[in-house]
Amino acid sequence: MGLLKTALIGAAVYGAIKYITKKDEITGRSIVDDFQEKAPEWIDKAKGYKQDLENKFNSVEPDYTR
């Protein structure tokens, strides 16, 4: 049973890798290529959100009177 399970998981991983690295016939790009192109933009957006949250929580004074 363990061998069959391992074979099925391996086949699923292999299929997923083939799918995300397959080049599109029209554009000649894969899902991985698109992800690599957009990743720096997403990182910059995440840094902006982080900075906004830090500013929001740092501007609130704690209430220790309770």
N, C-alpha and C positions, 0 to 999 in steps of 0.2 A: 504494500500500500504506500509506503514511504517513497519508493522509487517512482511510482506512478504520479504521486503528488508533486514530487520534484520535477518530473518531466513536464507536467502541465504548467507549473509556475514558470519554468524555463521557456517554454513555448510562448506563454503570454508575454513575458518580458521581451523576448526576441521579436515578437510581432509588434509590440508597442514601439520598440526602438526603430524597427524598419518603417513604421508608419510616420513617426515624427521626423525621420531623416530623409524620407522620400521627397524628391524634387517635384514640384508642380510642373506640369507640361506647358502651361501657359506662361508663367512667370519665371520658371527655373529656380525657384526658391523653396526651401523647406520650412517647416514650423520652427525648427531650431534656428534657422537663419533670421526669421522674423523676431524671435525671442531675443536673440543676441543684439539685434538692431534697436529694439525698444527698451531693453533692460536699463541702460543709463538714464533714460527719461524717467522710468519708474523709480529708480533710486533717488533721483533729484526730487521727485514728488514726495516720496516717503520722508526724505530729510526735511522738506518744507512742513509736512504735517507734524513731524516730531518737534520742530522748532516752535510751531504754533501752540502745540500742547504744553511744551515747557514754559512758554511765555504766559499761557493762560493759568497754569497752576502756580507759577512763581509770583504772579501778580495778586493772588488771593492771599490775604493775611490769615493765619490760623487764629481761631477763637479759643483761647485757653481759659476763659472765664467760667466755664462750666464746672 
